[in-house]
């Protein structure tokens, strides 16, 4: 009888442990982490919208290819927004070139005006977008210990470094040298000296 009781206890303990393993715990984000996640979602939309506009104007594949990459970045961030039950800012301002964040709206308008001037200026706009993306992602990474956010931001940062290298290569065809505006010049040179990365691998 004692042995039977012990077996029942062991089975019950195993069942309880199994139930706990199946539970998915979603840690609460801090106010700063929420703000950064929502901001990065809109910033990736800005990149996509600008590249879509520039591709329509100049029919240069780099804008189309990187624009599609920015859409994938947006999708990755939306997955996290849904996971943490946040309100998606893109759903509130879904139209191309429209943003709920006033700073991003102003930046978009400025970049489009510059990109309209010439193809060379449009390529400089591309480098500028990747510059600010890397800067903002680095800052967001420094402000969180959340593994979901760190993984997503690292993947996006990797993509932005590749995009910067691609735009720099195109600018080289016009003998144009891009100078850092957001990240440091040393950081820019470090990025440009690196090889193409396999992001998310």
NUFI-56600 format. One line per 5 residues: number of its first residue (from 1); their letters; for each residue x negated, y negated, z of N, C-alpha, C. Coordinates in pm, whole numbers, plus 50000, padded with zeros to 5 digits. Each point is the difference from the previous one (the first is absolute). Layout:
# NUFI-56600
NUM = A = X:Y:Z:X:Y:Z:X:Y:Z; ...
# end
This chain:
# NUFI-56600
1 = XXXXX = 49916:50121:50000:50084:49879:50000:49913:49874:50000; 49893:50003:50077:49909:49885:50005:49935:49977:49864; 49962:50111:49932:49936:49989:49868:50096:49939:49900; 50129:50043:50009:50101:49945:49910:50016:49848:50020; 49996:49958:50125:50011:49857:50030:49884:49921:49945
6 = XXXXX = 49882:50059:50010:49880:49933:49947:50009:49985:49849; 50048:50105:49931:50013:49996:49854:50099:49892:49956; 50113:49993:50074:50100:49896:49969:49940:49861:50016; 49921:49982:50106:49935:49870:50026:49904:49964:49887; 49920:50098:49956:49903:49976:49893:50070:49964:49870
11 = XXXXX = 50108:50073:49969:50074:49972:49877:50063:49861:50005; 50055:49964:50114:50061:49867:50015:49896:49891:49986; 49883:50023:50058:49892:49902:49990:49956:49981:49856; 49990:50111:49926:49961:49993:49859:50103:49927:49917; 50128:50023:50029:50108:49933:49927:49996:49849:50023
16 = XXXXX = 49978:49962:50127:49993:49858:50034:49882:49934:49930; 49886:50070:49999:49880:49946:49935:50022:49982:49852; 50070:50099:49937:50027:49993:49857:50089:49881:49967; 50100:49976:50085:50089:49886:49977:49925:49869:50006; 49907:49990:50094:49922:49877:50014:49911:49979:49878
21 = XXXXX = 49945:50109:49945:49914:49989:49883:50077:49949:49879; 50131:50034:49995:50080:49962:49885:50047:49855:50008; 49994:49940:50117:50045:49863:50016:49901:49903:49936; 50051:49898:49932:49916:49899:49938:50012:49872:50082; 49891:49958:50057:49999:49880:50081:49953:49881:49917
26 = XXXXX = 50082:49898:49993:49964:49878:49927:49967:49893:50103; 49874:49963:50006:49959:49899:50098:50051:49862:49959; 50038:49923:50097:50050:49864:49975:49886:49911:49953; 50026:49918:49899:49901:49904:49953:50005:49875:50085; 49886:49937:50015:49996:49870:50068:50059:49895:49906
31 = XXXXX = 50029:49884:50055:50053:49890:49918:49902:49963:49890; 49871:49999:50032:49896:49967:49902:49993:50105:49890; 50010:50127:50038:49995:50108:49900:50121:49993:49907; 50117:49971:50054:50120:49985:49917:49983:49886:49902; 49951:49887:50050:49982:49882:49915:49902:50029:49886
36 = XXXXX = 49891:50066:50032:49900:50030:49897:50055:50097:49896; 50071:50102:50044:50056:50099:49908:50097:49935:49902; 50089:49916:50052:50098:49934:49914:49933:49900:49906; 49899:49931:50052:49927:49903:49917:49926:50071:49886; 49934:50112:50033:49925:50072:49897:50093:50055:49892
41 = XXXXX = 50120:50038:50039:50098:50048:49902:50032:49889:49899; 50022:49879:50049:50029:49889:49909:49875:49957:49923; 49884:50011:50062:49877:49962:49929:49973:50096:49884; 50030:50127:50018:49985:50095:49890:50102:49972:49890; 50120:49953:50040:50098:49959:49899:49949:49881:49922
46 = XXXXX = 49938:49905:50068:49942:49885:49931:49901:50046:49893; 49911:50092:50038:49902:50051:49904:50069:50065:49881; 50098:50086:50028:50072:50067:49890:50069:49900:49909; 50069:49903:50060:50075:49903:49921:49908:49914:49914; 49887:49957:50056:49905:49920:49921:49944:50082:49885
51 = XXXXX = 49962:50124:50027:49942:50084:49894:50102:50032:49892; 50125:50022:50039:50105:50023:49900:50016:49878:49910; 49997:49882:50061:50014:49876:49924:49883:49982:49903; 49879:50025:50050:49881:49980:49917:49990:50105:49889; 50048:50119:50027:50000:50103:49895:50097:49961:49889
56 = XXXXX = 50118:49950:50038:50097:49956:49901:49944:49885:49915; 49918:49916:50060:49946:49883:49929:49881:50035:49911; 49909:50084:50051:49874:50024:49929:49986:50140:49941; 50089:50091:50037:49998:50137:49948:49863:50067:50019; 49939:49977:50116:49871:50061:50033:50025:50113:50101
61 = XXXXX = 49951:50119:49967:50036:50118:50077:49961:49995:50147; 49895:49925:50034:49957:49996:50140:50113:49949:50089; 50079:49906:49950:50111:49947:50080:50110:50105:50017; 50026:50075:49895:50102:50105:50007:49957:50112:50093; 49876:50045:49985:49952:50112:50081:49994:49965:50149
66 = XXXXX = 49946:49883:50030:49988:49961:50141:50137:49963:50057; 50088:49947:49916:50136:49972:50045:50071:50128:50046; 49979:50108:49927:50059:50129:50039:49941:50049:50131; 49871:49977:50019:49935:50037:50125:50059:49922:50116; 50027:49871:49979:50059:49918:50105:50140:50050:50037
71 = XXXXX = 50073:50051:49901:50132:50057:50029:49986:50122:50091; 49898:50082:49976:49976:50115:50087:49964:49955:50142; 49925:49891:50009:49966:49945:50131:50128:49953:50071; 50087:49935:49926:50127:49956:50057:50081:50118:50053; 50002:50107:49921:50076:50120:50038:49945:50061:50128
76 = XXXXX = 49868:50003:50011:49937:50057:50120:50039:49919:50124; 50000:49868:49988:50037:49916:50113:50149:50011:50033; 50082:50017:49897:50144:50016:50024:50027:50127:50081; 49924:50106:49973:50015:50124:50076:49979:49974:50149; 49900:49919:50033:49974:49967:50140:50107:49907:50057
81 = XXXXX = 50045:49907:49921:50106:49909:50045:50125:50080:50037; 50033:50099:49917:50116:50084:50028:49975:50089:50122; 49879:50052:50012:49967:50087:50112:50018:49927:50133; 49962:49872:50003:50007:49923:50124:50127:49915:50010; 50095:50030:49910:50133:49936:50006:49993:49847:49997
86 = XXXXX = 49917:49949:49908:49989:49855:49983:50081:49957:49878; 50032:49872:49995:50073:49946:49886:49902:49962:49890; 50020:50056:49883:49910:49979:49887:50015:49858:49945; 49893:49919:50003:50011:49863:49949:50023:49994:49849; 49955:50102:49929:50019:50001:49854:50148:50021:49966
91 = XXXXX = 50071:50074:50083:50143:50019:49977:50076:49868:50015; 49945:49911:50081:50063:49870:50021:49968:49903:49887; 49885:50018:49934:49960:49914:49887:49946:50090:49888; 50088:50075:49934:49955:50101:49904:49958:49947:49863; 50043:49879:49964:49973:49949:49866:49851:49972:49981
96 = XXXXX = 49952:50020:49878:49859:49974:49968:49967:49854:50028; 49889:49978:50071:49956:49865:50028:50070:49932:50114; 50082:50074:50075:50072:49944:50114:49955:50069:50128; 49974:49919:50105:49947:50053:50125:50064:49930:50119; 50025:50076:50104:50053:49942:50122:49896:49922:50076
101 = XXXXX = 49873:50040:49988:49892:49931:50067:49959:49876:49920; 50006:49883:50063:49973:49874:49930:49857:49992:49948; 49904:50052:50077:49860:49996:49956:49982:50084:49874; 50059:50119:49998:49987:50086:49881:50071:49939:49880; 50112:49933:50023:50068:49933:49890:49913:49892:49939
106 = XXXXX = 49936:49920:50086:49911:49895:49952:49880:50058:49926; 49944:50109:50055:49885:50064:49936:50038:50056:49864; 50115:50063:49991:50047:50054:49872:50011:49888:49896; 50064:49892:50037:50020:49889:49906:49866:49944:49952; 49905:49989:50092:49867:49948:49965:49927:50095:49905
111 = XXXXX = 50008:50129:50028:49930:50099:49917:50060:50008:49860; 50131:49993:49991:50066:50004:49869:49961:49877:49917; 49997:49884:50064:49961:49878:49929:49858:50011:49946; 49910:50058:50077:49862:50016:49955:49991:50105:49891; 50072:50111:50020:49995:50107:49901:50056:49960:49866
116 = XXXXX = 50091:49904:49997:50059:49952:49875:49899:49924:49914; 49891:49953:50059:49908:49912:49930:49921:50071:49890; 49953:50122:50028:49922:50074:49902:49981:50143:50050; 49956:50087:49912:49973:50138:50040:49888:50005:50103; 49898:49916:49981:49890:49997:50097:50050:49960:50138
121 = XXXXX = 50088:49900:50003:50058:49958:50128:50086:50110:50059; 50070:50074:49916:50083:50110:50047:49915:50109:50066; 49883:50027:49944:49909:50098:50059:49945:49950:50134; 49975:49870:50007:49958:49942:50128:50111:50011:50104; 50124:49986:49956:50115:50019:50089:50000:50143:50055
126 = XXXXX = 49972:50097:49913:49993:50138:50045:49896:50020:50108; 49883:49945:49978:49893:50011:50100:50039:49931:50130; 50068:49887:49988:50045:49926:50119:50099:50083:50083; 50093:50065:49932:50099:50084:50070:49931:50112:50076; 49904:50066:49937:49931:50110:50067:49914:49948:50115
131 = XXXXX = 49946:49882:49984:49922:49934:50105:50086:49980:50125; 50116:49939:49981:50088:49973:50115:50056:50130:50058; 50025:50099:49915:50049:50129:50049:49898:50066:50094; 49876:50004:49956:49895:50060:50083:49988:49926:50132; 50003:49867:49994:49988:49918:50120:50114:50031:50098
136 = XXXXX = 50123:49999:49950:50115:50022:50087:50005:50143:50053; 49962:50097:49919:49998:50139:50045:49894:50021:50107; 49884:49940:49982:49895:50010:50102:50049:49945:50134; 50070:49887:49993:50053:49939:50123:50106:50090:50065; 50089:50056:49919:50104:50088:50053:49941:50126:50063
141 = XXXXX = 49895:50052:49939:49932:50119:50053:49940:49970:50137; 49944:49881:50014:49937:49962:50127:50101:49983:50114; 50128:49986:49966:50101:49971:50101:50086:50120:50039; 49963:50121:49953:50084:50115:50032:49917:50123:50030; 50059:50088:50081:49945:50134:50024:50096:50107:49950
146 = XXXXX = 50110:49957:49936:50100:50093:49952:49946:50077:49879; 50001:50132:50008:49939:50082:49894:50076:49991:49868; 50133:49983:50006:50078:49982:49877:49955:49875:49926; 49990:49890:50074:49963:49873:49939:49855:50003:49952; 49912:50055:50081:49858:50005:49963:49980:50080:49872
151 = XXXXX = 50071:50112:49989:49988:50082:49880:50050:49929:49876; 50115:49935:50012:50058:49928:49886:49914:49882:49960; 49956:49922:50099:49919:49883:49969:49865:50038:49939; 49941:50109:50048:49873:50045:49944:50016:50040:49854; 50111:50066:49969:50027:50041:49863:50021:49879:49909
156 = XXXXX = 50077:49902:50049:50023:49878:49923:49872:49921:49981; 49918:49996:50103:49874:49926:49994:49908:50063:49897; 49997:50131:49998:49921:50072:49900:50046:49963:49859; 50133:49998:49980:50052:49962:49870:49964:49858:49962; 50006:49909:50096:49964:49860:49972:49853:49985:49963
161 = XXXXX = 49915:50079:50063:49858:49995:49964:49979:50046:49856; 50070:50106:49961:49991:50047:49861:50054:49896:49903; 50110:49936:50038:50059:49897:49914:49906:49881:49984; 49935:49963:50108:49903:49890:49994:49887:50033:49902; 49952:50123:50007:49893:50042:49908:50048:49995:49854
166 = XXXXX = 50125:50040:49978:50056:50000:49865:50013:49857:49945; 50051:49909:50082:50012:49862:49954:49863:49936:49980; 49906:50032:50086:49865:49946:49985:49938:50046:49869; 50025:50125:49964:49948:50052:49874:50060:49926:49881; 50130:49974:50005:50065:49925:49892:49947:49857:49993
171 = XXXXX = 49982:49938:50115:49947:49863:50002:49859:49994:49941; 49925:50107:50019:49865:50005:49944:50000:49991:49848; 50108:50045:49938:50010:49990:49854:50005:49856:49954; 50037:49909:50092:50008:49857:49967:49890:49921:50071; 49902:50074:50054:49888:49939:50073:50048:49913:50116
176 = XXXXX = 50109:50043:50064:50056:49928:50114:49962:50074:50128; 49950:49925:50098:49963:50057:50129:50104:49956:50103; 50062:50096:50064:50099:49969:50103:49929:49980:50133; 50038:49895:50072:49947:49974:50134:50109:50024:50104; 49962:50059:50111:50097:50033:50105:50071:49876:50053
181 = XXXXX = 50130:50015:50024:50080:49890:50055:50055:50033:50139; 50017:50127:50028:50059:50042:50128:49902:50086:50080; 49957:50112:49942:49894:50078:50064:49869:49925:49983; 49898:50042:50069:49870:49934:49986:49936:50040:49867; 49908:49917:49954:49928:50033:49877:49920:50129:50017
186 = XXXXX = 49947:50020:50119:49924:50123:50027:50091:50122:49988; 50124:49988:50051:50096:50110:49990:50035:50026:49855; 50020:49894:49923:50032:50014:49859:49887:50074:49927; 49878:49959:50025:49886:50063:49934:49987:50147:50040; 50034:50029:50125:49997:50139:50046:50104:50083:49923
191 = XXXXX = 50119:49944:49983:50105:50069:49926:49958:50023:49856; 49949:49895:49936:49965:50009:49858:49881:50092:49975; 49916:50018:50099:49883:50088:49984:50038:50147:50015; 50121:50026:50051:50043:50138:50021:50058:50061:49874; 50007:50134:49999:50060:50073:49889:50150:50011:50018
196 = XXXXX = 50069:50038:49894:50144:50024:50006:50028:50107:50104; 50100:49975:50085:50031:50091:50111:50126:50083:49970; 50001:50122:50054:50118:50086:49994:50085:49973:50123; 50096:49913:49987:50078:49957:50117:50100:50107:50042; 50011:50017:50131:50094:50096:50053:49954:50142:49993
201 = X = 49876:50023:49959:49946:50136:49992:49941:50041:50132
# end
